[in-house]
Amino acid sequence: MSSDGASSGVLDIGRVIQELFAVLGRNFVAFGLLALILTGIPAAVIYAIQGSVLVSGDPTQVLGPRFGWSVLLGLVSGLFGVILQATIIYGTVSDLNNRPVSVAESLTAGLRAFLPVIGLAILLGLGVALASMLLLVPGIMLAIAWCVAIPAYVVEQTGVMAAFGRSAELTRGSRWRIFGLFVIYFIAVIVIELVLGVFSRATGFATIGRLPVLTLLIFAPLIQMASTLIGSTGAAVLYVELRRLRDGVGPQGLAAIFD
């Protein structure tokens, strides 16, 4: 558990990773259930529809009704993913405050923050995308500077635009270490994808198109669930740690989220 009080002022990557997996371990069932409902099941349905289009071999289906449903479900899945992110952030801060994590309470908090967080996520994505179109480096810099904008909004209940400034303030002086966390996260996701991909091809006895059924209906949704869970929990843990470093405030000082 984190504690109140300032520290040396240097972000400890090991501490963030350790806290991340400690939170996930303590709330595996609750977080897993939320991820399954809001990410796993929608992803499995989308992949199944996309796979059926590939199997049909009919080029008209590429832009046909099934493809349209796939796009629609993709948008819905994205919206559910935003709800999950806000939900997991709330649950993570609850856990770090030694409060039992309630699925219903966390989901209610996620739904309450849904519309503002959607707007925040869209603006964040557009800003990073536009910066990346100029050069890759500015896009990465913005992504790092704004990486705790959503936790800042959910916890501090700031305005949407103020959340960007708050995130930039909190990450200042720690961005190279945060970049290191990003690299570790993406390498971990790639390794998991490779391992599950090899396993699914080795054990798959049925395919949809050219992809094993296990990949489309089980492993791909699991990877999406895991990456969302780790990313959302990690953002919340990182936010709490940055608050501790810059403001001298530990998780017990973030009680406003429960008001």
N, C-alpha and C positions, 0 to 999 in steps of 0.2 A: 504493500500500500504506500502511496505517496503521503507525505506529511506537509503541514503548513510550514512556511518559512522560506527564506531565500537560501540559495545554495551558491556554489562558486560562480554561477553565471554562464557556465559552459554546458550546452546540451549533451547529455550522455545518451548516445545511440543505444548502447547495451541496455540501459535502464528502460528506455522506451519500448524496445523489443520484448524485454522480460515482462514488463507490465501489460503489454498487449496480449501476450499468450496467457498470462495469469488471468486476465479478465475473460478471455475466451474460454479458458478451462473452467472457471467458476460458473459460467453462464452458457455452457455448451448447448443444453437442451432448449433453453428459452431463445437464445439467439438463432440456433439452428432451425427451430420451428418458424420463427419470423422470416428467416431467409428462404425457407422452403415455400412458404405461402406467397411471399412477395416477389421472389426471384426465381426459385427453382422450378415450380410448376409452370408459370408463364413461359420460361425459357424452353422447357421440354415441349410444350405445345407448339411454340414457334418453330423449333428445330424439326418437329415431326411434319409440320405443314411444308416447310422448305424442302425437306427430304422427299415428300410425296410429289412435289413439283418436279424434282430431279428424276424420280422414278417414272413419271408419266411419259417422259420423252417427247412431250408435245410442246413445241416452241411457243404456242399460243398461251400456254399456262404460265409462262414466265411473267406475263403482265395480266394474267387472268384473275378470277375471283379468289383462288387459293392464295395467290401472291398478295392480293389486296388485303386479305385477312391476316397474312403474315406481317405485312407492314403495320396494319392497325394494332395487332397484338404486340409488335415491337415497340410502338409508341406507348401502349399501356404498360408494358414491362418496364420501360424507362421511367414512367411516372411512379410505378410501384417501387422501383429502385431508389428513387428520391425519398419516398416515404420510409423505406427501410433504412436509408442512411440517417435520417433524422431520428428514427426510432432507436437505432443502435447507439447513436451518440448520447441520447437521453439515458439509455440503459447502462452505458459505460460509466457516465458520470454518477449515476445512482450507485453502481457497484463500488466505485472509488470513494463514495461517501459512506460505505458500509451499510447501505440500504439494500434490502432484498429486491432483485430485479423482477418486476411484474410485467408479463407480456401485455396484458390489457392496458396498464398504465403507460408503458413505453409506446405502444401502438397509438394510444390516444394523443400522446405528446407529438408523435410523428405526424399524425393527421392534422393536428392543430397548426403545425408549422409548415404544412404541405405547400400551400400556394406561394408564400414568400420564398421558401427554399427552392421551389421550381424556378422562380424568377432569378434567384441568386445563381443557381446552377447554370441556367441558360446564359446569363451575362458572363459568368466565369468562363464557360466553354467558348463563347464568342470571342472574348478578350484574348484567351490563350491561342485560339485558332488564328485570329487576325495577326497577332504578334508572330506566330510561327510561319505565317505566309511571307513575312518580311525576311526573317532569319529564324533558324531553329532555336538559337540561344535565347533571344528575348521571350519566346514562348515558354521555354523551360523556366526562365527566371520568374515570369508571372505566375506560372503554375506553383512554384515553390512559395512565392510571396503570398499567394492567396490560398494556400493549402488548408488553412484552418478557418477560412471565412464562414463555412457552414456551421462548424461547432461554435464559433463566436456568436453567430446569430441565434442558434438554438439555446445556448447557455445564457448569454448576456441579454438576449432579446433586444438587440440593437436593430436599427433600420437595415434594410437590405444593402444600401450603398455604404453605410457606416461599417458593415461587416468586412468589406474589402480593406478599408483603412485599418481596422483593428487587426486583421490578419497580417497585414504588412508590418504593422508596429510590433506584433508579437514575434514574428519570424526574423526581424532585423538582428543581425549579428549571429544567427544560427543557420543561415541558409545553405552553407556548404555541407554542414552535417545533415540537414534535411535532405539535400540532394543525395547524400550517401544512403539515407533511408529509402528514397525513391528507387535507387539502383538496386538495393537489396530486395525490395518488394517485387520489381519487375523480373529480376533473375529468378526469384522463388516461383513466381507464376509461370514463367517459361519452363522451368524444370518440372513443375507439377504437370503441365500440359504435355510435355514430352513423355513423361513416365506413364501417364494415363493413356496417352495415344498409343504407345507401344503395347501396353497391356490389352487395350481394347481390340487392337488388330490381331494380337496373338490368340485371344480367346473368342473373338467374334465369329459366329457361325452364320449370321445373317447380316445383310447390308441394305442400306437405303441409298440408292445411287451408288456411289463409290465408297461411302462411309459406313463403318460398322454401326449397327443399331445401338450398341452400348455407348458409342461416342455421342450419337445424336440425342439419345433419350436419357442417358444417365450421366456420363462423364462430363459432357459439355455444360449441362445445367449445374453439376456439382462444382466445376471450375468457376462458373459465374457466381455461384453462391459464396464459395470460399473467398474469391477475390473481393467481392463486395463486403463481406463480413470483415476481412482483414483490413481492407482499406478504410472502412467506416470506423471500426474500433481503433485502428491505428491513428486516424485523424483526431479522434476524441482524446486518446491518451497523449498524443503529441500536444494538443491544445492545453490540456491540464498541466503538462510538464512545462510548457512555455509560460503559462500563467505563473507557475511556481518560481521560475527563473527570473522573469521580468517584473512581476508584481509582488512577489513574496507571498502568493496566495495558493494554498493547496486545495485539494478537492473539497474539503469541508468548508471552504470559503466561497463555493459556487452554489450556495443554497438557493439563489434566485430562480434556478431552473425548476425548482419544486413548488414555487408559489402559484 
